[in-house]
């Protein structure tokens, strides 16, 4: 049996012959370093989507309401982050963050809607 060393910290690995790291902490640290760039990008996008969803939900408790664009912006809403744009047969365009959506109206007003379960 050969002496294996941990690729993260360099310590000797004790235990099973197929073990690659000396501890869970080293395994996690190694994998976090490997995925750092991708993970950070995904984490940032998911955080923005989560924030947008929370803002839409808080401002639309009844499932349909009108709100000013400025009120959404002041709450921190980012119009660049949606999960699905939808254009209906009548030409109306809605933008959804999961099941919470909005439609741009005239004079900087926005219609907030909640998608019904299908």
C-alpha positions in Angstrom: 0.0 0.0 0.0 1.4 3.3 -1.0 1.5 6.4 1.2 -1.0 8.9 -0.2 -1.1 12.6 0.7 -4.0 14.9 0.8 -4.1 17.2 -2.4 -5.4 20.1 -0.2 -3.1 20.2 2.8 -0.4 17.6 2.0 -1.0 15.5 5.2 -0.8 11.7 5.1 -4.1 10.0 4.3 -5.1 7.3 6.8 -8.0 4.9 6.2 -9.5 3.3 3.1 -7.2 2.7 0.1 -9.5 4.7 -2.2 -9.7 7.8 0.1 -8.6 11.0 -1.6 -8.6 13.5 1.2 -7.6 13.4 4.8 -10.8 15.0 6.1 -14.2 16.3 5.0 -12.9 19.9 5.6 -10.1 19.3 3.1 -12.4 17.7 0.5 -14.8 20.7 0.8 -12.0 23.3 0.6 -10.5 21.6 -2.5 -13.9 21.3 -4.3 -14.9 24.9 -3.3 -11.6 26.2 -4.9 -12.3 24.1 -8.0 -15.8 25.6 -8.4 -15.2 29.1 -7.1 -15.7 31.1 -10.3 -18.7 29.2 -11.5 -20.2 29.0 -8.0 -19.8 32.7 -7.4 -21.5 33.6 -10.6 -24.4 31.3 -10.0 -24.7 32.4 -6.4 -24.9 36.0 -7.5 -27.5 35.4 -10.1 -29.6 33.2 -7.7 -29.4 35.9 -5.0 -30.7 38.6 -7.5 -33.5 36.3 -8.6 -34.4 35.5 -5.0 -34.4 39.3 -4.1 -36.6 40.1 -7.2 -39.0 37.3 -6.2 -39.3 38.6 -2.6 -39.9 42.1 -3.8 -42.6 41.0 -6.2 -44.3 38.8 -3.6 -44.3 41.4 -0.9 -45.8 44.0 -3.3 -48.4 41.6 -4.7 -50.2 39.9 -1.8 -53.5 39.6 -3.7 -52.1 38.1 -6.9 -52.7 41.1 -9.1 -51.9 44.8 -8.4 -50.5 48.0 -9.9 -47.3 49.6 -8.7 -45.0 52.4 -9.9 -41.7 51.5 -11.5 -40.0 53.8 -9.0 -41.3 51.9 -6.0 -39.9 48.6 -7.3 -36.5 50.3 -8.1 -36.3 51.8 -4.6 -37.0 48.4 -3.1 -33.9 47.1 -5.0 -35.7 45.3 -7.9 -33.4 44.5 -10.9 -35.3 44.4 -14.2 -32.4 42.5 -15.8 -33.0 39.3 -13.8 -36.1 37.3 -14.7 -36.6 33.5 -15.2 -39.0 33.7 -18.1 -40.3 36.3 -20.5 -43.7 35.4 -21.9 -45.6 36.9 -24.9 -49.2 35.9 -25.0 -51.3 35.5 -28.2 -52.8 39.0 -27.7 -49.2 40.5 -27.8 -49.0 41.3 -24.1 -45.5 40.7 -22.8 -44.9 39.6 -19.2 -41.7 38.9 -17.4 -41.7 36.2 -14.6 -39.5 35.4 -11.7 -40.7 31.9 -11.1 -44.5 32.4 -10.6 -44.4 36.1 -9.8 -44.6 38.3 -12.9 -45.0 41.8 -14.2 -46.2 43.7 -17.3 -45.0 47.2 -18.2 -47.9 49.7 -18.4 -48.0 53.3 -19.6 -46.6 56.2 -17.5 -44.1 54.0 -15.6 -46.8 51.8 -14.0 -46.3 48.1 -13.7 -49.0 45.4 -13.4 -47.9 42.7 -10.9 -49.4 39.2 -11.4 -49.1 35.8 -10.0 -49.1 32.9 -12.4 -51.8 30.4 -11.6 -50.8 26.8 -11.1 -51.3 24.9 -14.3 
